[in-house]
Amino acid sequence: MAIAYVLITTAPGQDKSVYDTLLQMGLSEVNELSGEYSAIVKIEASSHIKVGEIVVNRIRTIKGVIDTKTLTGIKF
């Protein structure tokens, strides 16, 4: 299983609508932030490829999302 955290920056005034859309996506966790990033989500997927698909095809296509930063877990 792959785990990733995605920091999301939204356009001004779009925080709430992006947050509401993220909540409807069935992600592991969705939390609002203030400051440089507007939200952080936790993704649990079967592979890092699936994480990438979720970020690129689902999160980054939400109206109002202007940037994402994906932090992935690793195993030693």
C-alpha positions as CSV (number, residue, x, y, z in Angstrom):
1,M,0.0,0.0,0.0
2,A,1.2,3.5,-0.8
3,I,0.5,6.5,1.5
4,A,0.8,10.1,0.4
5,Y,0.0,13.5,1.8
6,V,-1.0,16.2,-0.7
7,L,-0.7,19.9,0.2
8,I,-3.1,21.9,-1.9
9,T,-3.1,25.6,-2.8
10,T,-6.3,27.2,-4.0
11,A,-7.2,30.3,-5.8
12,P,-8.4,33.2,-3.6
13,G,-12.0,32.7,-2.5
14,Q,-12.1,29.0,-3.6
15,D,-11.0,27.4,-0.3
16,K,-14.5,26.2,0.8
17,S,-15.6,24.9,-2.6
18,V,-12.4,22.9,-3.1
19,Y,-12.6,21.6,0.5
20,D,-16.2,20.5,-0.1
21,T,-15.2,18.7,-3.4
22,L,-12.3,16.9,-1.7
23,L,-14.7,15.7,1.1
24,Q,-16.9,14.0,-1.6
25,M,-13.9,12.2,-3.1
26,G,-13.7,9.5,-0.5
27,L,-10.1,10.3,0.5
28,S,-8.6,8.9,3.8
29,E,-8.4,12.4,5.4
30,V,-9.1,15.9,4.4
31,N,-8.1,18.9,6.6
32,E,-8.3,22.6,6.1
33,L,-5.2,24.7,6.6
34,S,-4.4,28.4,6.8
35,G,-1.3,30.0,5.5
36,E,0.7,28.9,2.5
37,Y,-1.5,25.9,1.8
38,S,-5.3,25.7,1.9
39,A,-5.8,22.0,2.6
40,I,-3.9,18.7,3.2
41,V,-5.3,15.3,2.2
42,K,-4.1,11.8,2.9
43,I,-4.3,9.3,0.2
44,E,-4.1,5.5,0.7
45,A,-3.8,3.6,-2.5
46,S,-2.6,0.2,-3.8
47,S,0.5,1.8,-5.5
48,H,2.4,5.0,-6.1
49,I,1.1,4.9,-9.6
50,K,-2.5,5.0,-8.3
51,V,-1.5,7.9,-6.0
52,G,-0.3,9.8,-9.0
53,E,-3.5,9.1,-10.9
54,I,-5.6,10.5,-8.0
55,V,-3.5,13.6,-7.7
56,V,-3.2,14.4,-11.5
57,N,-6.7,13.2,-12.7
58,R,-8.9,14.0,-9.7
59,I,-7.4,16.6,-7.3
60,R,-5.6,18.8,-9.8
61,T,-8.7,19.0,-12.0
62,I,-10.9,20.5,-9.2
63,K,-11.9,24.1,-10.1
64,G,-9.9,26.4,-7.9
65,V,-6.9,24.2,-7.3
66,I,-3.8,26.1,-8.5
67,D,-1.0,24.0,-7.0
68,T,-0.3,20.7,-5.2
69,K,2.7,19.3,-3.4
70,T,2.7,15.5,-2.9
71,L,4.7,13.9,-0.1
72,T,5.0,10.1,-0.3
73,G,5.9,7.6,2.3
74,I,8.8,5.3,1.9
75,K,9.9,2.1,3.6
76,F,13.4,1.3,4.8
